[in-house]
Amino acid sequence: RQVRGTLAVAVPRSWALNATPRTGLTGSEAEPLRRAGAMATLIRELDDDEDLPLAYTFLAGPGDHPTLVVAAAPRPRELALRQDDSITVAEGSIRRVLTWHGEVRYSPLPALRLQIPSDLGTRLTFSGTGLADQTAISSAAGLTTWELRFQAPVLGAFTVSAEVSDTLPALQPGQPTTVPLPVFTPLDTTRLEVVLAIAR
């Protein structure tokens, strides 16, 4: 007599799996299991932070012993950022507002780290929902690393902003003037998109 069966492996999304070696099992698509059959009822009970990355079928006869060895390890944190950089130039002044829209996956982020030219100093103002404090943690070669710590480590979406204003040199009619813009560099990102807009 043979027994036909299905094996599905559900784990937290923050885990990476390696499921070899295996014997007596055939790899299968997990998605059809979500839609129909007895397995679908069990899959619907999974939490939002759980996933079904592996599925197998087997046909076992007397004396057969399908086996599967699963090795799990925490996934490294992923931090995707979009940096919106809005610069407004007016008579005698320049105002800059940077907004970071972030998405954290797999492991909560306790703080966002930014590397900023040290000469900006106290002209910087940070804001964001859930921010607990901001601290300059190190300085070297004219750059300061700021740590923006959240009230609780963030998993999922967040938004943080910085604002800085400065004076413009006197402009002469018909004469171009170069105004260097300090570079703001987010650290620890796995993906970074920068959008720059200048208004006057």
mmCIF file of the C-alpha atoms, coordinates in Angstrom:
data_MODEL
# 
_entry.id   MODEL 
# 
loop_
_atom_site.group_PDB 
_atom_site.id 
_atom_site.type_symbol 
_atom_site.label_atom_id 
_atom_site.label_alt_id 
_atom_site.label_comp_id 
_atom_site.label_asym_id 
_atom_site.label_entity_id 
_atom_site.label_seq_id 
_atom_site.pdbx_PDB_ins_code 
_atom_site.Cartn_x 
_atom_site.Cartn_y 
_atom_site.Cartn_z 
_atom_site.occupancy 
_atom_site.B_iso_or_equiv 
_atom_site.pdbx_formal_charge 
_atom_site.auth_seq_id 
_atom_site.auth_comp_id 
_atom_site.auth_asym_id 
_atom_site.auth_atom_id 
_atom_site.pdbx_PDB_model_num 
ATOM 1   C CA . ARG A 1 1   ? 0.000  0.000  0.000   1.00 0.00 ? 1   ARG A CA 1 
ATOM 2   C CA . GLN A 1 2   ? 1.286  3.466  -0.898  1.00 0.00 ? 2   GLN A CA 1 
ATOM 3   C CA . VAL A 1 3   ? 0.686  6.737  0.885   1.00 0.00 ? 3   VAL A CA 1 
ATOM 4   C CA . ARG A 1 4   ? 0.483  10.004 -1.037  1.00 0.00 ? 4   ARG A CA 1 
ATOM 5   C CA . GLY A 1 5   ? 1.112  13.172 0.909   1.00 0.00 ? 5   GLY A CA 1 
ATOM 6   C CA . THR A 1 6   ? 2.112  16.823 0.955   1.00 0.00 ? 6   THR A CA 1 
ATOM 7   C CA . LEU A 1 7   ? 4.666  18.491 3.195   1.00 0.00 ? 7   LEU A CA 1 
ATOM 8   C CA . ALA A 1 8   ? 4.759  22.270 3.623   1.00 0.00 ? 8   ALA A CA 1 
ATOM 9   C CA . VAL A 1 9   ? 7.298  24.218 5.669   1.00 0.00 ? 9   VAL A CA 1 
ATOM 10  C CA . ALA A 1 10  ? 6.147  27.508 7.236   1.00 0.00 ? 10  ALA A CA 1 
ATOM 11  C CA . VAL A 1 11  ? 8.608  29.814 8.983   1.00 0.00 ? 11  VAL A CA 1 
ATOM 12  C CA . PRO A 1 12  ? 8.900  33.474 10.070  1.00 0.00 ? 12  PRO A CA 1 
ATOM 13  C CA . ARG A 1 13  ? 9.665  35.759 7.128   1.00 0.00 ? 13  ARG A CA 1 
ATOM 14  C CA . SER A 1 14  ? 12.862 36.796 8.905   1.00 0.00 ? 14  SER A CA 1 
ATOM 15  C CA . TRP A 1 15  ? 14.351 33.313 8.411   1.00 0.00 ? 15  TRP A CA 1 
ATOM 16  C CA . ALA A 1 16  ? 16.269 32.040 5.403   1.00 0.00 ? 16  ALA A CA 1 
ATOM 17  C CA . LEU A 1 17  ? 15.975 28.309 4.710   1.00 0.00 ? 17  LEU A CA 1 
ATOM 18  C CA . ASN A 1 18  ? 18.195 25.698 3.152   1.00 0.00 ? 18  ASN A CA 1 
ATOM 19  C CA . ALA A 1 19  ? 16.305 22.417 2.773   1.00 0.00 ? 19  ALA A CA 1 
ATOM 20  C CA . THR A 1 20  ? 18.856 19.936 1.482   1.00 0.00 ? 20  THR A CA 1 
ATOM 21  C CA . PRO A 1 21  ? 19.483 17.070 1.529   1.00 0.00 ? 21  PRO A CA 1 
ATOM 22  C CA . ARG A 1 22  ? 16.112 15.341 1.120   1.00 0.00 ? 22  ARG A CA 1 
ATOM 23  C CA . THR A 1 23  ? 15.020 11.853 0.146   1.00 0.00 ? 23  THR A CA 1 
ATOM 24  C CA . GLY A 1 24  ? 11.703 10.636 -1.198  1.00 0.00 ? 24  GLY A CA 1 
ATOM 25  C CA . LEU A 1 25  ? 10.330 14.155 -1.638  1.00 0.00 ? 25  LEU A CA 1 
ATOM 26  C CA . THR A 1 26  ? 9.549  16.073 -4.812  1.00 0.00 ? 26  THR A CA 1 
ATOM 27  C CA . GLY A 1 27  ? 9.620  19.853 -4.819  1.00 0.00 ? 27  GLY A CA 1 
ATOM 28  C CA . SER A 1 28  ? 6.259  21.504 -5.377  1.00 0.00 ? 28  SER A CA 1 
ATOM 29  C CA . GLU A 1 29  ? 4.821  24.996 -5.775  1.00 0.00 ? 29  GLU A CA 1 
ATOM 30  C CA . ALA A 1 30  ? 3.481  26.375 -2.512  1.00 0.00 ? 30  ALA A CA 1 
ATOM 31  C CA . GLU A 1 31  ? 0.968  28.779 -4.078  1.00 0.00 ? 31  GLU A CA 1 
ATOM 32  C CA . PRO A 1 32  ? -1.642 26.148 -5.150  1.00 0.00 ? 32  PRO A CA 1 
ATOM 33  C CA . LEU A 1 33  ? -1.742 24.882 -1.567  1.00 0.00 ? 33  LEU A CA 1 
ATOM 34  C CA . ARG A 1 34  ? -3.021 28.291 -0.429  1.00 0.00 ? 34  ARG A CA 1 
ATOM 35  C CA . ARG A 1 35  ? -6.095 28.122 -2.668  1.00 0.00 ? 35  ARG A CA 1 
ATOM 36  C CA . ALA A 1 36  ? -7.740 24.745 -2.080  1.00 0.00 ? 36  ALA A CA 1 
ATOM 37  C CA . GLY A 1 37  ? -7.602 21.528 -0.121  1.00 0.00 ? 37  GLY A CA 1 
ATOM 38  C CA . ALA A 1 38  ? -7.039 20.643 3.500   1.00 0.00 ? 38  ALA A CA 1 
ATOM 39  C CA . MET A 1 39  ? -3.672 22.405 3.540   1.00 0.00 ? 39  MET A CA 1 
ATOM 40  C CA . ALA A 1 40  ? -5.285 25.749 2.638   1.00 0.00 ? 40  ALA A CA 1 
ATOM 41  C CA . THR A 1 41  ? -7.144 25.832 5.957   1.00 0.00 ? 41  THR A CA 1 
ATOM 42  C CA . LEU A 1 42  ? -3.907 25.402 7.883   1.00 0.00 ? 42  LEU A CA 1 
ATOM 43  C CA . ILE A 1 43  ? -2.085 27.992 5.796   1.00 0.00 ? 43  ILE A CA 1 
ATOM 44  C CA . ARG A 1 44  ? -4.771 30.599 6.523   1.00 0.00 ? 44  ARG A CA 1 
ATOM 45  C CA . GLU A 1 45  ? -3.886 30.283 10.216  1.00 0.00 ? 45  GLU A CA 1 
ATOM 46  C CA . LEU A 1 46  ? -0.356 31.560 9.628   1.00 0.00 ? 46  LEU A CA 1 
ATOM 47  C CA . ASP A 1 47  ? 0.503  34.919 11.176  1.00 0.00 ? 47  ASP A CA 1 
ATOM 48  C CA . ASP A 1 48  ? 1.231  37.959 9.001   1.00 0.00 ? 48  ASP A CA 1 
ATOM 49  C CA . ASP A 1 49  ? 4.948  37.647 9.723   1.00 0.00 ? 49  ASP A CA 1 
ATOM 50  C CA . GLU A 1 50  ? 5.062  33.990 8.614   1.00 0.00 ? 50  GLU A CA 1 
ATOM 51  C CA . ASP A 1 51  ? 5.563  32.607 5.127   1.00 0.00 ? 51  ASP A CA 1 
ATOM 52  C CA . LEU A 1 52  ? 5.391  29.283 3.292   1.00 0.00 ? 52  LEU A CA 1 
ATOM 53  C CA . PRO A 1 53  ? 8.624  29.083 1.285   1.00 0.00 ? 53  PRO A CA 1 
ATOM 54  C CA . LEU A 1 54  ? 8.857  25.292 0.809   1.00 0.00 ? 54  LEU A CA 1 
ATOM 55  C CA . ALA A 1 55  ? 6.442  22.575 -0.272  1.00 0.00 ? 55  ALA A CA 1 
ATOM 56  C CA . TYR A 1 56  ? 6.924  18.953 -1.276  1.00 0.00 ? 56  TYR A CA 1 
ATOM 57  C CA . THR A 1 57  ? 4.883  15.939 -2.334  1.00 0.00 ? 57  THR A CA 1 
ATOM 58  C CA . PHE A 1 58  ? 5.697  12.316 -1.714  1.00 0.00 ? 58  PHE A CA 1 
ATOM 59  C CA . LEU A 1 59  ? 4.500  8.845  -2.581  1.00 0.00 ? 59  LEU A CA 1 
ATOM 60  C CA . ALA A 1 60  ? 5.709  6.338  0.002   1.00 0.00 ? 60  ALA A CA 1 
ATOM 61  C CA . GLY A 1 61  ? 5.353  2.590  0.008   1.00 0.00 ? 61  GLY A CA 1 
ATOM 62  C CA . PRO A 1 62  ? 6.062  0.055  2.757   1.00 0.00 ? 62  PRO A CA 1 
ATOM 63  C CA . GLY A 1 63  ? 9.521  0.620  4.143   1.00 0.00 ? 63  GLY A CA 1 
ATOM 64  C CA . ASP A 1 64  ? 9.893  4.079  2.553   1.00 0.00 ? 64  ASP A CA 1 
ATOM 65  C CA . HIS A 1 65  ? 10.915 6.898  4.874   1.00 0.00 ? 65  HIS A CA 1 
ATOM 66  C CA . PRO A 1 66  ? 10.875 10.334 3.223   1.00 0.00 ? 66  PRO A CA 1 
ATOM 67  C CA . THR A 1 67  ? 13.252 12.686 5.015   1.00 0.00 ? 67  THR A CA 1 
ATOM 68  C CA . LEU A 1 68  ? 14.009 16.378 4.925   1.00 0.00 ? 68  LEU A CA 1 
ATOM 69  C CA . VAL A 1 69  ? 16.776 18.319 6.633   1.00 0.00 ? 69  VAL A CA 1 
ATOM 70  C CA . VAL A 1 70  ? 16.011 22.015 7.115   1.00 0.00 ? 70  VAL A CA 1 
ATOM 71  C CA . ALA A 1 71  ? 18.671 24.533 8.100   1.00 0.00 ? 71  ALA A CA 1 
ATOM 72  C CA . ALA A 1 72  ? 17.384 27.966 9.157   1.00 0.00 ? 72  ALA A CA 1 
ATOM 73  C CA . ALA A 1 73  ? 19.277 31.187 9.753   1.00 0.00 ? 73  ALA A CA 1 
ATOM 74  C CA . PRO A 1 74  ? 18.161 34.785 10.390  1.00 0.00 ? 74  PRO A CA 1 
ATOM 75  C CA . ARG A 1 75  ? 18.019 36.907 7.238   1.00 0.00 ? 75  ARG A CA 1 
ATOM 76  C CA . PRO A 1 76  ? 20.194 40.017 7.261   1.00 0.00 ? 76  PRO A CA 1 
ATOM 77  C CA . ARG A 1 77  ? 18.254 43.238 7.720   1.00 0.00 ? 77  ARG A CA 1 
ATOM 78  C CA . GLU A 1 78  ? 17.167 45.049 4.554   1.00 0.00 ? 78  GLU A CA 1 
ATOM 79  C CA . LEU A 1 79  ? 16.846 48.838 4.642   1.00 0.00 ? 79  LEU A CA 1 
ATOM 80  C CA . ALA A 1 80  ? 15.417 50.498 1.551   1.00 0.00 ? 80  ALA A CA 1 
ATOM 81  C CA . LEU A 1 81  ? 15.350 54.307 1.508   1.00 0.00 ? 81  LEU A CA 1 
ATOM 82  C CA . ARG A 1 82  ? 14.015 56.984 -0.790  1.00 0.00 ? 82  ARG A CA 1 
ATOM 83  C CA . GLN A 1 83  ? 15.639 60.343 -0.078  1.00 0.00 ? 83  GLN A CA 1 
ATOM 84  C CA . ASP A 1 84  ? 13.509 63.319 -1.168  1.00 0.00 ? 84  ASP A CA 1 
ATOM 85  C CA . ASP A 1 85  ? 15.712 66.422 -1.235  1.00 0.00 ? 85  ASP A CA 1 
ATOM 86  C CA . SER A 1 86  ? 13.790 69.706 -1.569  1.00 0.00 ? 86  SER A CA 1 
ATOM 87  C CA . ILE A 1 87  ? 15.836 72.897 -1.976  1.00 0.00 ? 87  ILE A CA 1 
ATOM 88  C CA . THR A 1 88  ? 14.242 76.343 -1.947  1.00 0.00 ? 88  THR A CA 1 
ATOM 89  C CA . VAL A 1 89  ? 16.331 79.330 -3.036  1.00 0.00 ? 89  VAL A CA 1 
ATOM 90  C CA . ALA A 1 90  ? 15.154 82.815 -2.038  1.00 0.00 ? 90  ALA A CA 1 
ATOM 91  C CA . GLU A 1 91  ? 16.712 86.262 -1.812  1.00 0.00 ? 91  GLU A CA 1 
ATOM 92  C CA . GLY A 1 92  ? 19.709 85.888 0.484   1.00 0.00 ? 92  GLY A CA 1 
ATOM 93  C CA . SER A 1 93  ? 18.856 82.419 1.779   1.00 0.00 ? 93  SER A CA 1 
ATOM 94  C CA . ILE A 1 94  ? 18.619 78.761 0.899   1.00 0.00 ? 94  ILE A CA 1 
ATOM 95  C CA . ARG A 1 95  ? 16.397 76.273 2.712   1.00 0.00 ? 95  ARG A CA 1 
ATOM 96  C CA . ARG A 1 96  ? 16.764 72.534 2.415   1.00 0.00 ? 96  ARG A CA 1 
ATOM 97  C CA . VAL A 1 97  ? 14.374 69.826 3.587   1.00 0.00 ? 97  VAL A CA 1 
ATOM 98  C CA . LEU A 1 98  ? 15.350 66.180 3.273   1.00 0.00 ? 98  LEU A CA 1 
ATOM 99  C CA . THR A 1 99  ? 12.842 63.406 3.896   1.00 0.00 ? 99  THR A CA 1 
ATOM 100 C CA . TRP A 1 100 ? 13.764 59.742 4.132   1.00 0.00 ? 100 TRP A CA 1 
ATOM 101 C CA . HIS A 1 101 ? 10.997 57.249 3.421   1.00 0.00 ? 101 HIS A CA 1 
ATOM 102 C CA . GLY A 1 102 ? 12.238 53.903 4.694   1.00 0.00 ? 102 GLY A CA 1 
ATOM 103 C CA . GLU A 1 103 ? 11.159 50.286 4.613   1.00 0.00 ? 103 GLU A CA 1 
ATOM 104 C CA . VAL A 1 104 ? 12.775 47.799 7.008   1.00 0.00 ? 104 VAL A CA 1 
ATOM 105 C CA . ARG A 1 105 ? 12.515 44.056 6.440   1.00 0.00 ? 105 ARG A CA 1 
ATOM 106 C CA . TYR A 1 106 ? 13.434 40.936 8.424   1.00 0.00 ? 106 TYR A CA 1 
ATOM 107 C CA . SER A 1 107 ? 15.057 42.561 11.472  1.00 0.00 ? 107 SER A CA 1 
ATOM 108 C CA . PRO A 1 108 ? 13.889 45.688 13.383  1.00 0.00 ? 108 PRO A CA 1 
ATOM 109 C CA . LEU A 1 109 ? 15.975 48.846 12.978  1.00 0.00 ? 109 LEU A CA 1 
ATOM 110 C CA . PRO A 1 110 ? 16.814 50.589 16.282  1.00 0.00 ? 110 PRO A CA 1 
ATOM 111 C CA . ALA A 1 111 ? 18.224 53.763 14.699  1.00 0.00 ? 111 ALA A CA 1 
ATOM 112 C CA . LEU A 1 112 ? 18.845 55.458 11.360  1.00 0.00 ? 112 LEU A CA 1 
ATOM 113 C CA . ARG A 1 113 ? 22.435 56.582 10.835  1.00 0.00 ? 113 ARG A CA 1 
ATOM 114 C CA . LEU A 1 114 ? 23.345 59.531 8.617   1.00 0.00 ? 114 LEU A CA 1 
ATOM 115 C CA . GLN A 1 115 ? 26.734 60.924 7.649   1.00 0.00 ? 115 GLN A CA 1 
ATOM 116 C CA . ILE A 1 116 ? 26.644 64.711 7.293   1.00 0.00 ? 116 ILE A CA 1 
ATOM 117 C CA . PRO A 1 117 ? 29.299 67.444 6.956   1.00 0.00 ? 117 PRO A CA 1 
ATOM 118 C CA . SER A 1 118 ? 30.334 68.537 10.449  1.00 0.00 ? 118 SER A CA 1 
ATOM 119 C CA . ASP A 1 119 ? 30.106 72.262 9.716   1.00 0.00 ? 119 ASP A CA 1 
ATOM 120 C CA . LEU A 1 120 ? 26.304 72.073 9.573   1.00 0.00 ? 120 LEU A CA 1 
ATOM 121 C CA . GLY A 1 121 ? 26.431 71.695 13.361  1.00 0.00 ? 121 GLY A CA 1 
ATOM 122 C CA . THR A 1 122 ? 23.439 72.996 15.266  1.00 0.00 ? 122 THR A CA 1 
ATOM 123 C CA . ARG A 1 123 ? 21.720 74.312 12.127  1.00 0.00 ? 123 ARG A CA 1 
ATOM 124 C CA . LEU A 1 124 ? 20.262 70.859 11.627  1.00 0.00 ? 124 LEU A CA 1 
ATOM 125 C CA . THR A 1 125 ? 16.744 70.054 12.810  1.00 0.00 ? 125 THR A CA 1 
ATOM 126 C CA . PHE A 1 126 ? 15.481 66.468 12.748  1.00 0.00 ? 126 PHE A CA 1 
ATOM 127 C CA . SER A 1 127 ? 11.879 65.301 13.024  1.00 0.00 ? 127 SER A CA 1 
ATOM 128 C CA . GLY A 1 128 ? 9.874  62.131 12.586  1.00 0.00 ? 128 GLY A CA 1 
ATOM 129 C CA . THR A 1 129 ? 7.100  60.111 14.186  1.00 0.00 ? 129 THR A CA 1 
ATOM 130 C CA . GLY A 1 130 ? 8.524  57.766 16.789  1.00 0.00 ? 130 GLY A CA 1 
ATOM 131 C CA . LEU A 1 131 ? 11.931 59.444 17.064  1.00 0.00 ? 131 LEU A CA 1 
ATOM 132 C CA . ALA A 1 132 ? 13.325 59.330 20.602  1.00 0.00 ? 132 ALA A CA 1 
ATOM 133 C CA . ASP A 1 133 ? 16.541 61.319 20.215  1.00 0.00 ? 133 ASP A CA 1 
ATOM 134 C CA . GLN A 1 134 ? 19.319 62.277 17.815  1.00 0.00 ? 134 GLN A CA 1 
ATOM 135 C CA . THR A 1 135 ? 23.001 62.136 18.707  1.00 0.00 ? 135 THR A CA 1 
ATOM 136 C CA . ALA A 1 136 ? 26.254 62.928 16.930  1.00 0.00 ? 136 ALA A CA 1 
ATOM 137 C CA . ILE A 1 137 ? 28.154 59.726 17.690  1.00 0.00 ? 137 ILE A CA 1 
ATOM 138 C CA . SER A 1 138 ? 31.434 60.288 15.811  1.00 0.00 ? 138 SER A CA 1 
ATOM 139 C CA . SER A 1 139 ? 33.339 62.801 13.688  1.00 0.00 ? 139 SER A CA 1 
ATOM 140 C CA . ALA A 1 140 ? 36.256 62.365 11.325  1.00 0.00 ? 140 ALA A CA 1 
ATOM 141 C CA . ALA A 1 141 ? 37.612 64.045 8.190   1.00 0.00 ? 141 ALA A CA 1 
ATOM 142 C CA . GLY A 1 142 ? 34.982 66.801 8.344   1.00 0.00 ? 142 GLY A CA 1 
ATOM 143 C CA . LEU A 1 143 ? 32.063 64.381 8.532   1.00 0.00 ? 143 LEU A CA 1 
ATOM 144 C CA . THR A 1 144 ? 29.801 63.642 11.485  1.00 0.00 ? 144 THR A CA 1 
ATOM 145 C CA . THR A 1 145 ? 27.760 60.479 11.917  1.00 0.00 ? 145 THR A CA 1 
ATOM 146 C CA . TRP A 1 146 ? 24.355 61.153 13.419  1.00 0.00 ? 146 TRP A CA 1 
ATOM 147 C CA . GLU A 1 147 ? 22.254 58.458 15.029  1.00 0.00 ? 147 GLU A CA 1 
ATOM 148 C CA . LEU A 1 148 ? 18.493 59.008 14.968  1.00 0.00 ? 148 LEU A CA 1 
ATOM 149 C CA . ARG A 1 149 ? 17.140 56.552 17.509  1.00 0.00 ? 149 ARG A CA 1 
ATOM 150 C CA . PHE A 1 150 ? 13.522 55.394 17.424  1.00 0.00 ? 150 PHE A CA 1 
ATOM 151 C CA . GLN A 1 151 ? 11.367 55.014 20.535  1.00 0.00 ? 151 GLN A CA 1 
ATOM 152 C CA . ALA A 1 152 ? 11.015 51.345 19.574  1.00 0.00 ? 152 ALA A CA 1 
ATOM 153 C CA . PRO A 1 153 ? 12.912 49.446 16.845  1.00 0.00 ? 153 PRO A CA 1 
ATOM 154 C CA . VAL A 1 154 ? 11.114 49.821 13.519  1.00 0.00 ? 154 VAL A CA 1 
ATOM 155 C CA . LEU A 1 155 ? 9.968  47.009 11.247  1.00 0.00 ? 155 LEU A CA 1 
ATOM 156 C CA . GLY A 1 156 ? 8.129  48.141 8.130   1.00 0.00 ? 156 GLY A CA 1 
ATOM 157 C CA . ALA A 1 157 ? 7.680  51.731 6.946   1.00 0.00 ? 157 ALA A CA 1 
ATOM 158 C CA . PHE A 1 158 ? 8.957  54.913 8.598   1.00 0.00 ? 158 PHE A CA 1 
ATOM 159 C CA . THR A 1 159 ? 9.594  58.566 7.699   1.00 0.00 ? 159 THR A CA 1 
ATOM 160 C CA . VAL A 1 160 ? 12.293 60.892 9.041   1.00 0.00 ? 160 VAL A CA 1 
ATOM 161 C CA . SER A 1 161 ? 13.098 64.467 7.989   1.00 0.00 ? 161 SER A CA 1 
ATOM 162 C CA . ALA A 1 162 ? 15.932 66.957 8.381   1.00 0.00 ? 162 ALA A CA 1 
ATOM 163 C CA . GLU A 1 163 ? 15.903 70.696 7.740   1.00 0.00 ? 163 GLU A CA 1 
ATOM 164 C CA . VAL A 1 164 ? 18.778 73.131 7.387   1.00 0.00 ? 164 VAL A CA 1 
ATOM 165 C CA . SER A 1 165 ? 18.908 76.783 6.307   1.00 0.00 ? 165 SER A CA 1 
ATOM 166 C CA . ASP A 1 166 ? 21.830 78.938 5.238   1.00 0.00 ? 166 ASP A CA 1 
ATOM 167 C CA . THR A 1 167 ? 22.556 82.374 3.833   1.00 0.00 ? 167 THR A CA 1 
ATOM 168 C CA . LEU A 1 168 ? 23.449 82.966 0.211   1.00 0.00 ? 168 LEU A CA 1 
ATOM 169 C CA . PRO A 1 169 ? 26.350 85.178 -0.840  1.00 0.00 ? 169 PRO A CA 1 
ATOM 170 C CA . ALA A 1 170 ? 25.445 88.505 -2.411  1.00 0.00 ? 170 ALA A CA 1 
ATOM 171 C CA . LEU A 1 171 ? 24.493 87.963 -6.032  1.00 0.00 ? 171 LEU A CA 1 
ATOM 172 C CA . GLN A 1 172 ? 25.819 90.209 -8.779  1.00 0.00 ? 172 GLN A CA 1 
ATOM 173 C CA . PRO A 1 173 ? 23.647 90.812 -11.858 1.00 0.00 ? 173 PRO A CA 1 
ATOM 174 C CA . GLY A 1 174 ? 24.803 88.667 -14.761 1.00 0.00 ? 174 GLY A CA 1 
ATOM 175 C CA . GLN A 1 175 ? 27.426 86.862 -12.646 1.00 0.00 ? 175 GLN A CA 1 
ATOM 176 C CA . PRO A 1 176 ? 26.998 83.141 -11.898 1.00 0.00 ? 176 PRO A CA 1 
ATOM 177 C CA . THR A 1 177 ? 27.514 82.086 -8.299  1.00 0.00 ? 177 THR A CA 1 
ATOM 178 C CA . THR A 1 178 ? 28.445 78.592 -7.183  1.00 0.00 ? 178 THR A CA 1 
ATOM 179 C CA . VAL A 1 179 ? 26.694 77.352 -4.043  1.00 0.00 ? 179 VAL A CA 1 
ATOM 180 C CA . PRO A 1 180 ? 27.995 73.961 -2.828  1.00 0.00 ? 180 PRO A CA 1 
ATOM 181 C CA . LEU A 1 181 ? 25.364 71.689 -1.316  1.00 0.00 ? 181 LEU A CA 1 
ATOM 182 C CA . PRO A 1 182 ? 26.437 69.395 1.552   1.00 0.00 ? 182 PRO A CA 1 
ATOM 183 C CA . VAL A 1 183 ? 25.940 65.697 0.923   1.00 0.00 ? 183 VAL A CA 1 
ATOM 184 C CA . PHE A 1 184 ? 23.705 63.709 3.284   1.00 0.00 ? 184 PHE A CA 1 
ATOM 185 C CA . THR A 1 185 ? 24.620 60.011 3.215   1.00 0.00 ? 185 THR A CA 1 
ATOM 186 C CA . PRO A 1 186 ? 22.357 57.405 4.856   1.00 0.00 ? 186 PRO A CA 1 
ATOM 187 C CA . LEU A 1 187 ? 24.347 54.452 6.186   1.00 0.00 ? 187 LEU A CA 1 
ATOM 188 C CA . ASP A 1 188 ? 23.512 50.726 6.329   1.00 0.00 ? 188 ASP A CA 1 
ATOM 189 C CA . THR A 1 189 ? 21.135 50.829 3.353   1.00 0.00 ? 189 THR A CA 1 
ATOM 190 C CA . THR A 1 190 ? 20.583 47.943 0.965   1.00 0.00 ? 190 THR A CA 1 
ATOM 191 C CA . ARG A 1 191 ? 18.817 50.172 -1.576  1.00 0.00 ? 191 ARG A CA 1 
ATOM 192 C CA . LEU A 1 192 ? 18.842 53.967 -1.904  1.00 0.00 ? 192 LEU A CA 1 
ATOM 193 C CA . GLU A 1 193 ? 16.885 56.180 -4.299  1.00 0.00 ? 193 GLU A CA 1 
ATOM 194 C CA . VAL A 1 194 ? 17.491 59.947 -4.350  1.00 0.00 ? 194 VAL A CA 1 
ATOM 195 C CA . VAL A 1 195 ? 15.021 62.517 -5.697  1.00 0.00 ? 195 VAL A CA 1 
ATOM 196 C CA . LEU A 1 196 ? 16.219 66.141 -5.891  1.00 0.00 ? 196 LEU A CA 1 
ATOM 197 C CA . ALA A 1 197 ? 13.956 69.170 -6.504  1.00 0.00 ? 197 ALA A CA 1 
ATOM 198 C CA . ILE A 1 198 ? 15.028 72.844 -6.592  1.00 0.00 ? 198 ILE A CA 1 
ATOM 199 C CA . ALA A 1 199 ? 12.547 75.718 -6.329  1.00 0.00 ? 199 ALA A CA 1 
ATOM 200 C CA . ARG A 1 200 ? 13.077 79.478 -6.444  1.00 0.00 ? 200 ARG A CA 1 
# 
